[in-house]
């Protein structure tokens, strides 16, 4: 049973006057119209008030924050390499991965920026795209054209150090606006797959540097 601070104070004052737990319990029932605390609780409240001068509950200590040394080590590590993953930093610095992430986000106020792949388009590309859309609208007007369509896609796996933009993050307090250039003809493997109204084609693997019509 929980007791309010006023009820605890009543028990402490009565016990200080009478030095009798039984008397305190009897007067408590008469004053508050409910059962009094057990023997040990009354003595514990009295001892706390005698030793500390207060019945207040001590504030609970939360999880201790990271040391300044740890924060500085992580800051220096990401100043040298902002693309470092939290898992890699954890292994190199001997700090838990969750601690590395928490320091980056809360202590250093950093954000993770994901790389995006953009294709450089010329002015002529816009006209080509518009003409393609107009032509496809006209073809869809013909019965049976949609059933003859085959939708395909391919993925490229590079054997060099070219990064996977879905997994790489750049940590920083601001968006770095980094531009990374890659060589197109680096060693790679292309995987092709397609689907139509009737079946799935593939997957097919191509080791050729360039996949063109003849290779397909």
N, C-alpha and C positions, 0 to 999 in steps of 0.2 A: 504494500500500500504506500502510495506517495503522500508526503506531507508537505504543506506549504511552509514558507519561511516564517510566517507568523506563528504557525503551530509549533514549529521547532523552537522558536524563541520563547514561547510560553513554557515549553517543557524545560528549557535551560534555566529560565528564571526561577521556576518552581523548584527545580532540583537544587539550585544554589541556596534557596531559602530553607528547604526541608531536609536535603540530603537523603531523601527516601524515594526510590523509584515507584513503590506501591502508591504512595501519596500523590505523586505526580500523575500516575495513570488514573487515579480516582478523580482528581480535579480536572484532568484533561477531558474525561468522558462527560463530566458535568458542564464544562465550558463549551465544547464543540459538538456534543451529542453524537459521538462516534467512538469506536474502540481506540484505545491509546496505543502507542508504539510499544514494541517489545523492549525488554530490559536493556539489551545491548545498544539499541539505537539511541535511547535517551542518554546513556553514558557517553556514547560516541559524539553526540552533538555537544554535550557539555565540555568534553575534552578538547574538541575543535575550537569552541569559543574561548576556552581558557588559554589555549596555546597560540591561536592566531587572531583572536579578538574579532572574529567574523564567522558567519555561517555560510558565506558565499562559496559557491562551487568553483574550484580552480579552473581556469581556462585550459582547454585541451590543446596540447601542442600538435600542430599538423606536421605533415611530412617536411623534414628539413630541406631547405633549398640547396642548390648546387653551390659549391665553393667558387670563389672568384678565380682560383687557379684553373678549375675545370672549364669555366666559361671562357676564360682567355685562351685556353688550349684549343677549344672548339672554334672560337672566332678566328684564330690564326690559321687553323687547318682549312677553313672555308675561304679565307682571304687568299690562300695559295691556290686552292682548287675549288671553285664555286660549284662545279658539276659533281662533286663527290657525293655518293649516296650516304644516307645515314647508317646503313649497314656496314659500308666500307669504313666510315669514320669510327664506328664502334669498335671494329677489329683493330684499326691502327692505333687508337687512343686508349683502348682498354676501358671504355665507358659503355654502359648499357645503351642499346639502340634507342630505347624509349627516352632515356636521359638526353641523348644527343638531339632527338626530335624536339623535346620539350624546351631545351635551351635555345635552339634555333628559333622556335616559334614565339616563346614567351619572354626569354631574357634578351635575345638579340633582335627580336621583332622581324625575323626574316620570313620570306614567303618562297614557296617552290614554284618556279615558272617552267612550264612544259614546252618542249620544242615543237614547232609546227612546220610542216612542209608546204611551201608555196611555190607555184610554178610561175616563171616569168612569162607573161603574155605580151605579145606585140599588138599593135593596132589592127593588123590584118587578121589576127586570131578572133577578134570580136565579130568581124563580118562572116568568117567561116562558121562560127558557132550559130549565128543567127540563120544563115542559109541552111544549116543542118536541121535546125528546129522546124523551119518552114517545110523542108522536104519530108521530114518524118510525119508531120501533121497530114500532109497530102497522102502519104502511103497508108496511114492508119484508116483512111476513108475506104480503102479497098478491103473487101471481105476476105478473111483468111490470112491477112498479113501478120496479125498478132501471133497466130499459131506457128508461124515460120521463124519467129525471133529466137535467138539464142543469146542469153546474157552470160558474160564471162568476166573473169577478174584474174589477176595474177599478183603474186607476192615475190619480192626479191630478197634473198638472204645473202648478204655480203660476207666474204671470207676475210676481209680486212677489218680495220678498227672502226668502221662506220657504225655510228651509234643507232640504237633503236629509239626513235623519238617518243615512243609510247612509254618507255621506262625511264628515260633520262630527265632529270630535273636540275635546274640551276637555282641555287639558293642565293637570295639577296634581299635587301630592304626595299629595293625598287626593281622594276622590270628592266633587265639588262639590255634588251633589244639586240641580242647577239645574233649575228649572221654567220652561219657555218657553211662553207663551200666544200663539196665533195666531188671526187673524180667519178665521172659517169661509167667509165670502162674498167673499174676495179674488179678483181675476181669475185664472181657471184654465181648463185644458182637461182634460176627462175622457176616458179611453180605456177602452173596454169590450171584452171578449173572452169567449167561452164555448165549451164543448166538451160534446158528448153522446156517446152510444154510436155515433152514425153519422157526425158531422162536426164541424168547427170553425166557429164563428160569429164573424165579425169579422176584424180589429179595427174598432170603430166609434168615431168621435170626436164628442164633444158639447161645444159651446161655451156651452150654457146654464149659468147660475149654479148651478142646482139640477137634478139629474137625477132625475125622478120617473117614475111609471108611464106617464103620458101621453107623456113624451118618449121613453121606451123603445119 
